[in-house]
Amino acid sequence: MNLSVVQLIKLGQKYLSLWPNKPELNRYFSDYKSVQIARLICRHFPALALFIFTMQLYIASGYPLGHGSAEKLMAALPQALVYAIFLLSIPIHALIISGVKADTLLPPSLESWYRNGLEKAKQQGSDRDKINTVNSEADNDNISHISQLTLYKPRYIDLAQLLQLSFPARN
């Protein structure tokens, strides 16, 4: 699919939010580490950029050594801005790369695993329907989400949705 940069960023955000935070998935999916690193980058790099920007201006101004001036501060501003913009661009790059990955078709080995997992999830959903005549709202939500997952040319975002339904977050 041809997506714009903004659509890729939004898809990357959705992909990172869907992927379950379960360490046991690290053994089975190489994507787990990249998702964790992208989450870490998106969470911490904006604050790091602000810290680096502030510290560069503070140290370059000369105020810590007692001979500071506004001219020194203004002279250091372009370099501080370049570093801050660079650090702020890294989370955007991580989201774009995650969006591209989310839109990529699954390889044949993962595709067969995905189809088997989807069938098992549908089977468990129908078994719950037979056992419980009164379903909870969460079960109904899971069943409707499972029925919306694709069987034809699944992508990594579909895999993340299946894993999200298979490994619900526990508080």
N, C-alpha and C positions, 0 to 999 in steps of 0.2 A: 504494500500500500504506500502511496506517496502521501506523506504527512508533512505539514509545515513544522517549523521549529517549535512554535508554541504548542501545537498538538503533541509533538514528541515529548516536550517537557511535562505536559499534563499526563500523558500516558506513562511516563517514567515515574511521576509522583504516585499515580494509581498503582503501578506495578510494585513500587517499594512499600506502599501501604498494605497491599494484599498479601505479600509474601509472609508466611508465618514466622514468628521469632522463636523457632524451636531448634535448639542446638543439634538434636539428633538428625535433622535434615542435612547437616553438613556432610554426613557419611554418604548420602545418596545423590546429592545434587551439587555440582560445582558452582552453581549460581548462588548458593547460600552465602558464601564469603563475599562475593561481589555486592550482593544486596546489603549485607551488614556494613561493608565499607562505605557504600554510597549513602546509607542512612547516617553513618557517623560523620561523613563529610558534610552532608546537608544540615546536620544538627549543629556542628561545632565550627565550621569554617567562617561563617559570617562574624561570629564573635572574635575569632582569631584575626580576621582582617581588620576589625575595628581596633583591637589591641595593638597590632603591628603598626597601624596608621598612627595611633596616638603616641606610642612609644618612640617611633621614628621622629615625629615632630618634637616631642619633649626632649629627647636626647640631642637632636641636631640643633635645637634652639640655643643650647648652652646654659639654660637655667639650672640644671643640676650642678654645674661646676661654678656657678655664681657669676658668669659673664655672658648672660643671655641677651638676645636682642630679637626684635620682630623681623629684622632683615634676614637673620639666620633661619628663622622659622619659615619665612616665605621662600627662601632658597631651597629648603628641604621639602617643601610641599609637593613639587612634581614627582620626586622620587617616591615619597610616601604614598601618593595617589596611585602610582603605577603598581606598587606592591599590593595595595588594598584592592585595586580592581582585579589584579591577577588572582588574588586569593578568593575574591567574590565570584570569579568566573568558574572556579573549580566545581562548586556545587551545581552550577548550571550544566557544565560538561557531564557531570555524573548523572544528572537527570536525563540529558539527551541520550547518553549511552544506554541508560536503563530503558528509555522509551524505544530505542532501536531494538534492544534485546527483547522487550515485551512484544514487539510487532513481528519478530522472527518466527518462522514456522519451526515446530519441534522436529528434531532429527528422528529418523525411523525408530530407533531404540526407545527414545522417550515417548514417541507417539503411541507405540504399542502399550507401554506402561500406563500412559494417560488413559487410553481407551479401557484397559482393564480396571484401572482405579475408578473411572467414571461408571462402569458397569457395576462394580461393587458398591459404590455410593448409592446408585439408583436402587440396587437390590436391598441395601440396608434401609433406605427410605421407605420402600414398599413393605418391608418386614415390619417396620415400626407402625405403619398404617394398619396392618392386620392385627397387631398386638394391642395397640391403643386406639380406642374409638375416639377418644378426645385427645387430640394432639396439642402440644404447647405451641405457642406462636413461633418459637425458635425453630422447632421441627418443621413447621409449615414453611418458614423462610428458607431453611436449608433445602427442602424438597423443591421449592420453586427455583432456587438458584441452581441446583443440580440440573433441572430440566432445561435451563437456559444455556448451559455449557454446550459447546459445539463438538460434534464428532467429525466434521469435515474440515480438514486442514487446521488442526489445533495449533495455537501459538503459545509462546511462553506465558503470556498473561492469562490464558485459559488454564495452564498448569498451575499458576499461582492461585487462581480462584478455586481450583479443585483442592489444592493443599490447604487453603484457608478454610474450606468447608470440612475437610478431613481432620484438621488440627485446630479446632476452635480455641480461641484465647480463653484461658482460665484465670480468674482473678484470685 
